Amino acid sequence: MPTREPMFDSDATVITEPTDAPDLGAPAKHKKPRKKWKIVLIVLLVPVVLASIGLLGGVWYLKSVEGDVVRVDAFAQVPEATRPQKEAAAGEATNFLLLGSDSRDPENDGGSRSDTMIVMHINKERSAAQLISIPRDTWVHIPKSADGQHGNTNAKINAAFAWGGVPLMVQTVEEYTSVRIDHVALVDFSGFKEIVDALGGVDIDVETAFTSTHSLNANSIRKFEKGPQTMDGAAALDYARERYSFKDGDFARIRHQQQVIKAILNKAVSGGVATNPSRLNAFLKATTNTVSVDKDMNLVTMAMDLRHLRSENLAFFTSPTKGTGTIGDQSVVLADKAKTKSLFSAVRKDDSAAIAAIAAESTK
């Protein structure tokens, strides 16, 4: 299968770079949109498949679908001299960078963009995972791109992809967090509704009533009532992409996206997906034909390592911030540098208790 890489454009307007600068480092666009968050499902639900249909059968089945996953060259252009090294205490802990876009978001009139960045840390015992969202408007230093024409300036973090593709995004996140990234996955949230529908819907506890005015409904309106409810794919997508209805905007969207991820995992584990051949086939077909991962990711090995991981072992956090502010004419998210340093230091040391404590303190 030829290597294909999806294209995400940044919506960041950066004073020090022209907005129409050519995206020489980013991969070419696809005709078929990619589906965001699906790699999370592949990484965390394949163990469910293995447990349900038997280890040997699961490995064979996984090998049969692994060839459908698109590969990207995530690290070749990342200078090794600039990369953080792992700490001995972390052992075999693994760090993923999950990149997401929403290319068919009706709010987005500027094309596909890197809306979501998550550092997913799997502990060395393979018994728990922490997913740390980095707000897309976080103001950071972006290193110089491999072609030397972009970067080496401060900007919103999601500008890194537009200027230098996956490698520059990896380099930027590693510089920001001092965490070495082992694997990368790219997905597109806009098509994930098929995943939810393949599961027969998901259960979401809506934190507050709101109305989406950019819905997939014909009239572009969808009302969400406060409280527990079952959502089909379209409703879950509307719920997870909305930000304008909330005072805290993108922070609310991050919380809702995290809710949806966990709801999907819970439904897959408890909804009999792995034991229903037709539903399992529909689920995997909807995921594997739209996922891009780095060239070194071995899904079979990963499934073996993570086969005991379940949704209750996942913890979701947001990189510490001081809220929003204005730099030049841009609205940005201001990182809390001290707390960010402490949080990702705990990630480097594979200290799950410290990660949770620091993240909890940051939300007060």
N, C-alpha and C positions, 0 to 999 in steps of 0.2 A: 504494500500500500504506500503511495507517495506521501511524503510528509506534508501536512497542511497546518497552517497556523492561523488562528482567528485574529482579526484586527479589532482592537479597542482604541477609540480616540478619546483623548482627555477633553473635558469641558472646561478645563482651567484656562483662565485668561491671565497670562503672566506678563508683568510689565517688562521684564528684561528679555523676552523672546517674542518675535513676531508670531501672531496667532495663525498665520497661513504658512508657517514653516513646513517644508516637506517632511513627511514622517519616514525618513530613510531607514530607521532602525526597526520599525514595526512591521509585523507580518502582513501579508496580503489579505484582503477581505474575502469572505466566502459567500456563496449564494445562499447556502443554508445557514440560518442563525444557530449559534451555540447556546446551550442551556445551562444557566448558572446553577450552582450548588450541586450539580449532579455528581461531581467527583466526590463530594462528601458522602453521597449515598453509595457510590462504588466502594470507597475506602471502608466505610463502616457497616454496610449491609452485606457485602460479600461474605464476611464471617457468618452471618445468619444463614446464608445459602449453604455454606460448608457444614454447619451444625445440623441443618435440616435434611439434607440429601446425602449426607455421609461424606467423610473427608476425601476419599479417593474419587468418588463421583463428583464432588464439588470442585476439586482441582481440575479434573478433566473438563468439566463444564466451563470453568473460568478460563482455561486455556483456549477453549473454543470461541469465547467472546472477546478475549484480550486483543486479538488481532484487529478488531474493529475500532479500537481506541487510537485516536490520532496522537502522534508524538511531536513534540516541539523541542528545539535546541535551546534550553533555558540558561545554560551556564557557560557556553563556549566563549562568549564575549565578556564575561565577568572576570576582571583581573584577579588572579589568585592572591596577589600581594595585598589586595584591599579587603579580602574576605576575613570575617572573624573566625577564630578557631574554636572548636568545641572544648568544653571543660571536661576533665577526667571524671568528675562526679556525675556527669550526665550519662555516662555509659552509652548504651545503645538507644537512648531517647532520639526521637526523630521529629524534625520540624518541616512542616509543609507551608507553602505560600499558596493560598487559594485566591485567585483573581476572578472577579465577576463583572459582567456588564449587563445592560438592559437595552439591547439595540432596538427593540420594538416598543419601548416605553413611550406612550403618547406624549409624555411631558418632554421627551427628548427630541428636539428638532435639529440637533447637530450631529446625528449619526451615532454609531456605537462608541462607548467610552468605558473606561475602567472605573466603575462605580464602587466596587467593593474589594477590599483587601483584608484577608484574614490570615493571621499566623496561627496554624494549628499545631500544637505541641502534643506528641504522643509520648507518655512517660516510658522509661526504660523497661518497666515490667509489662508494658503493653496492656495495662489494666485501666487506664484513664486517659482522657484527652482534655486539653484546654484550648478553646477557640477564642482568639483575641482579635476583635475587629479594629481596624485602623480607619477612622473616618476619612472619606475621600478628599475632603478639603483641608486636611492637616497640612500646616505650613512647615515644610522641611527643606533641607538642602538636598538637591538632586545632583549627583555626580555627572561628570562629562560623559556623553554618549560615546559609543565605540567609534563612531565616524568623526568625532571631535567637533561636530557642528552644533550640538545642543547640550543643555545641562550646565553643570558647574555654576549653579545659581540656586536661589531659594524660590520655591514655587509650591503650589498645591501638589500633594503627593501623587495624585492621579495623572499629572502631566508627564511623569516618568515613562509611562507606556507609550504615549504618543511620540515622545522624543527618541526613545531607544528600544521599544519593544520589551519583550520579557526580560532579556538580560539587564537592561537599565532599571527595570522595576525591581528585580532581585537585588541589584547592587544598592538601590535606594533604600529598600526595606532593611537590608543587612546593615547599612550605615546607620539608619535610624534606630534600630533595635539592638545592634551588636549581637544578633542571633544568626547563626549560620543556617541557611536554608538548604535542606536536603532534597526536597522535591517540590515541583510546581504543578498546579493544575489550573486550567482555564475553562470557564463555563459561562453560559448566558442564561440569566434568570427568566428571560422573556418567554422561553418555551417550556418552562418547568411544569406548566399546568398539566401536561400530558402525564408527568410522573404522578402527580396527585390524583388524577383521574384513574390511572392504572391501579392505584391503591384503594380506590373506592372512596376518596375524600379523606380529609384529616380533621382532627379535633383541635380547635384553637380557643383559648380563653381571651376574648377581646378585652383589653385593659380599660378602654373608654370608648363610648359611642362616637362615631364620626361618619362623615360622608366623603367618599372619593368622587372627585369630578373628572378623573381621568380613567374611568373604569373600562373594562372590556365590554360592558353592556352596550347595547345599541345607542342608548341615550347618554352614554359616558358617565352615568350616575350609579353609584352603589352605596347603600346605607348599611353601616355596620352597627349592630346593637351591642351594648356592653354585656359581657358574660360568655359562658361556654357555648360553642356552636360547632357544627360540622360544616366544613367548606369544601366545595369542589375545586378543581384546578383554577378556574377563572377567578373565583372569589379569593382564593388563597394568594393568587398573583396580585390582585388588586390590593389586598391587605398588606402584602409585603413590600409593594413599591411606593405606597403613599407616603408623602412627607409634608406636603403643604398644609395639611389639616392640623398640624401639631406645632405648638410653640417651639418645641425643641427639634423640629424638622428632621434632619438626617439621623439624629440620635434615636428618635422614635422608629424610624425605618430600620435602623440596625437592630433594635430590640425585636421588632416584628419579624425580620428575616431570621433571627436566631430562634424565635418561637416556631416558625414554620419548619426550619431544619429539624428541630427536635420532634415536632409533631409527625413529620414524615418518617423519621427513624422509629418512633414509637409505633406508628401504624404498621410499618413493615415488619417489626418484630412480633407484634401481637395480632396482626390482621390475617395471618395465615398465608402471606404472600409466598414464602419460601416453600410451602407445602402444596401450593396450587400451581401446577405446571403452566397453565395458560396465563395466569396473572403474573407469575414469575417471568415468563418469556416476554410478556408485554412490557414489564417493568425494565428488564435488562435491555431490551431492544430500544426503549425510549431513552436509555442512558448511554449505552456504549457507543452508539452511532453519532453522538454529539459531544463527546468529551475529548479534551486535549490534555495530555500530561507530558512531563519531561521524558526524555529518551531513556533514562536509567530506571524509571519506576517499573518494578516487577509486581504485577497485581497478584500473581500466585503467591509469591513470598510474603507480600503484605497481608494477604488473606490468612495465611498460616499464622503470622505474627499477631493479628488482631482478632482472631476468631472468638475470643472471649469478651470483646468489648461490646457494650450495649449503650443505649441512649442515656440510661441513668448514670453512666460513668462519664458523661460529657458535661463540661462546665463552659459557660459562655461569658465573655468579658469584653469590655471596650478599653482600648488604650487610653490612659489617663489624659484628660484635657483640662484647660482652664476656661472652656467655653468658646464662644465665637468672638471674633473681632474684625477689624478692617485694616488691611495693609494696602496702601495705595487706594485703588478703587475696587478692591476685591474683598468679599466677605470670606473669611477663612476660619478654620478651627485652630486654636492655639494649644499646642501640646503643653502638658505639665511635665517639663523635662526631668525634674527630680523624681517624680513618681514613675514616669515612663522608664527611666533608667533602672529604678529598683525592681519594677515589674519584670522587665525583660532580663535582668540579672538573675532573677529567680527562675525564669524559663531556661536560661543557659545552665543553671545548676540542677535542673530537673527537680525543683522544690515545689511540689504541688500545693502544699499548705501555705507557703509564702505567696505564691501566685494568687491564691484565693483571698488571702488576708489583704494584700496590697490592693487588689482590684476592688474589694469591698470598701476599703478605706477611701478609695478614690471616688466612690459614688456618693459619699456623704456630703 
